[in-house]
Amino acid sequence: MDGGCLQPILPPILSEFQRLRCRVAFHALQFRPEIQILGLRMVERLRAWGQPFLAYHPGLVRDTLAYHGCAELFQDVHTELIQYRREQMIKQGIVNDELSVESHIRRENGSCPLMPEEVGLLLRAMGYPSNTIIYVAGSQTFGGQRLLIPLRAMFANVVDRTSLCSKTELSDLVGPEPPLPPDVFKMPNPKSEEQLKEEWNRAGPRPRPLPPPPDRPVYQHEKEGW
């Protein structure tokens, strides 16, 4: 979110050159061949259904939501998580704004995304049938899969990378996990009685036990014959 090497180090009069730097860096980005091949496979599997499909990116990323001040979209514990991240960004100098902002105002100018339920209502209003294939892009959705439940209720064919790819295909992108060493859970060698006594004596004096608590007073209503 801080821009990295593409921070606006140029003076304001050279803003066009700064935009050119960002555009050149964007077009220079290239995926690894393994990712490109798997992406083509996913597109072929979507087209194999024989009908058009939509690609939908929720845009619900914690850093992005915190940067633009979209905490009020959730109204639950995720609001606190976004505000905590926004506070960190303010301390780091990434965000030069107040901590609490009006999310609906940011939403009107396009800074905050629509929730999946609202996207589903918008697609239904535009005339898309309930059997429309919707591919949910992105690595993760902040808030969990529960946010996609209303969208899945309106459209039965909502898929993501886990639906189109096998676990083997996804794991090949990051490589296999290194195996654990065989003796990682090796039990310690048993100690003899002499070693245990020596460790006991070397440990030093033990703290004396606390005295017993005082007797509880006997109240009048507890006495016999009350």
C-alpha positions in Angstrom: 0.0 0.0 0.0 3.0 2.4 0.5 3.9 2.2 -3.2 7.4 0.8 -2.7 9.8 2.0 -5.4 6.9 3.8 -7.2 6.4 6.4 -4.5 5.9 9.9 -6.0 9.5 11.1 -5.6 9.2 13.4 -8.5 8.1 17.0 -8.0 4.4 17.8 -8.7 5.2 19.5 -12.0 6.3 16.0 -13.3 3.1 14.2 -12.3 2.7 12.9 -15.9 6.1 11.2 -15.7 5.1 9.6 -12.4 2.0 8.2 -14.1 4.2 6.9 -16.9 6.4 5.1 -14.3 3.4 3.4 -12.8 2.1 2.4 -16.2 5.4 1.0 -17.3 5.8 -1.0 -14.1 2.3 -2.4 -14.4 2.9 -3.6 -18.0 6.2 -5.1 -16.9 4.5 -7.4 -14.5 4.5 -11.0 -15.7 3.2 -14.2 -14.0 5.3 -17.3 -13.8 4.8 -19.8 -16.6 3.2 -22.3 -14.2 0.6 -19.6 -13.2 -0.1 -18.7 -16.8 -0.6 -22.4 -17.8 -3.0 -23.0 -14.9 -4.9 -19.8 -15.7 -5.4 -21.0 -19.3 -6.7 -24.3 -17.9 -9.2 -22.6 -15.7 -10.5 -20.5 -18.6 -10.9 -23.6 -20.7 -12.8 -25.3 -17.9 -15.1 -22.3 -17.6 -15.7 -22.2 -21.3 -16.4 -26.0 -21.4 -19.7 -25.4 -19.7 -21.0 -23.9 -23.0 -22.3 -20.6 -21.7 -20.8 -17.2 -20.9 -19.3 -16.5 -17.5 -18.5 -13.5 -15.3 -15.3 -12.9 -13.4 -16.0 -11.0 -10.1 -13.3 -9.7 -7.8 -14.9 -8.8 -4.4 -12.1 -6.3 -3.6 -12.4 -7.1 0.1 -8.8 -7.0 1.1 -8.0 -5.8 4.6 -5.2 -3.4 3.7 -7.3 -1.8 0.9 -10.3 -1.5 3.1 -8.2 0.1 5.9 -6.4 2.4 3.5 -9.7 3.9 2.1 -11.6 3.8 5.4 -14.3 1.2 4.6 -14.6 -0.2 8.2 -18.3 0.6 8.5 -19.2 -1.9 5.7 -19.1 -4.8 8.1 -20.6 -3.7 11.5 -19.0 -6.6 13.4 -15.6 -7.6 14.7 -14.1 -7.1 11.2 -14.7 -3.4 11.7 -12.3 -3.4 14.6 -9.7 -5.3 12.7 -9.9 -2.8 9.8 -9.7 0.2 12.2 -6.7 -1.4 13.9 -4.9 -1.8 10.6 -5.8 1.7 9.6 -4.3 3.0 12.9 -1.1 1.2 12.1 -1.0 2.8 8.6 -1.5 6.2 10.1 1.4 5.7 12.5 3.6 4.4 9.6 2.8 7.5 7.5 1.0 5.5 4.8 -2.3 7.2 5.5 -2.5 10.9 6.0 -6.1 11.1 7.2 -8.2 10.6 10.3 -8.8 7.3 11.9 -12.6 7.4 11.8 -14.2 8.4 8.4 -17.6 8.1 6.9 -17.5 4.9 4.9 -20.7 5.7 2.9 -19.1 8.9 1.6 -16.0 7.0 0.5 -18.3 4.5 -1.1 -20.1 7.1 -3.1 -16.8 8.2 -4.7 -15.9 4.6 -5.5 -13.2 4.0 -2.9 -15.2 1.3 -1.0 -16.4 -1.8 -2.9 -19.9 -3.2 -3.0 -20.7 -6.2 -0.8 -21.3 -9.5 -2.5 -25.0 -9.4 -1.7 -25.3 -6.0 -3.3 -23.4 -7.3 -6.4 -25.9 -10.2 -6.7 -28.9 -7.8 -6.5 -27.3 -5.6 -9.1 -26.7 -8.5 -11.5 -30.3 -9.8 -11.0 -31.6 -6.3 -11.7 -29.5 -6.2 -14.9 -31.3 -9.4 -16.1 -28.7 -12.1 -15.4 -30.4 -15.5 -14.8 -29.8 -17.5 -11.7 -27.7 -20.1 -13.6 -25.1 -17.5 -14.6 -21.5 -18.8 -14.0 -19.7 -16.4 -11.8 -16.0 -16.9 -11.1 -14.8 -15.3 -7.8 -11.3 -14.1 -8.4 -8.8 -13.1 -5.8 -6.7 -15.0 -3.3 -8.9 -14.4 -0.2 -12.0 -12.5 0.9 -11.7 -10.5 4.1 -14.6 -11.6 6.2 -14.6 -15.2 5.1 -16.8 -17.3 2.9 -19.9 -16.3 4.8 -20.0 -13.0 2.9 -20.5 -15.0 -0.3 -23.5 -16.9 1.0 -26.1 -14.4 -0.2 -24.4 -14.3 -3.7 -24.4 -18.1 -3.8 -28.0 -18.2 -2.8 -28.9 -16.0 -5.8 -26.6 -17.7 -8.3 -26.1 -21.4 -8.1 -23.0 -21.5 -10.3 -20.5 -19.5 -8.2 -17.1 -21.0 -8.5 -13.5 -20.1 -7.4 -10.1 -21.5 -7.9 -10.7 -24.3 -5.4 -13.7 -25.5 -7.5 -11.8 -25.4 -10.9 -8.4 -26.7 -9.7 -7.4 -29.8 -7.8 -5.3 -29.6 -4.7 -2.3 -30.9 -6.6 -2.5 -28.2 -9.2 -2.7 -25.5 -6.5 0.1 -27.0 -4.4 2.4 -27.2 -7.4 2.4 -23.4 -7.6 4.1 -23.1 -4.2 5.9 -26.4 -4.2 5.7 -29.4 -1.9 6.1 -29.0 1.8 9.4 -30.1 3.2 9.2 -33.4 5.1 9.7 -33.4 8.8 12.9 -35.0 10.1 12.3 -38.5 11.4 13.6 -37.9 14.9 11.7 -34.7 15.6 9.6 -36.4 18.2 12.3 -38.5 19.7 11.8 -39.1 23.4 14.6 -38.2 25.8 16.7 -40.9 27.3 15.5 -42.2 30.7 17.5 -41.0 33.7 18.8 -43.2 36.5 17.8 -42.8 40.1 21.2 -41.2 40.9 20.8 -38.6 38.2 17.4 -37.7 39.5 18.7 -37.3 43.0 21.6 -35.2 41.8 19.2 -32.9 39.9 17.0 -32.6 43.0 19.9 -31.6 45.2 21.2 -29.2 42.6 17.9 -27.4 42.3 18.3 -25.7 45.6 15.8 -25.2 48.5 12.1 -25.3 47.7 9.7 -22.6 48.8 7.9 -23.4 52.0 4.2 -24.1 51.6 1.8 -21.4 52.5 0.0 -21.6 55.9 -3.5 -22.9 55.9 -6.2 -20.2 55.6 -7.9 -19.1 58.8 -11.1 -20.7 59.9 -14.2 -19.3 58.5 -16.3 -17.6 61.1 -19.6 -19.3 62.1 -22.5 -16.9 61.6 -25.4 -16.8 64.0 -27.9 -18.3 61.5 -25.6 -21.3 61.1 -25.5 -22.1 64.8 -27.6 -25.0 66.1 -30.9 -24.0 67.4 -31.2 -20.8 65.4 
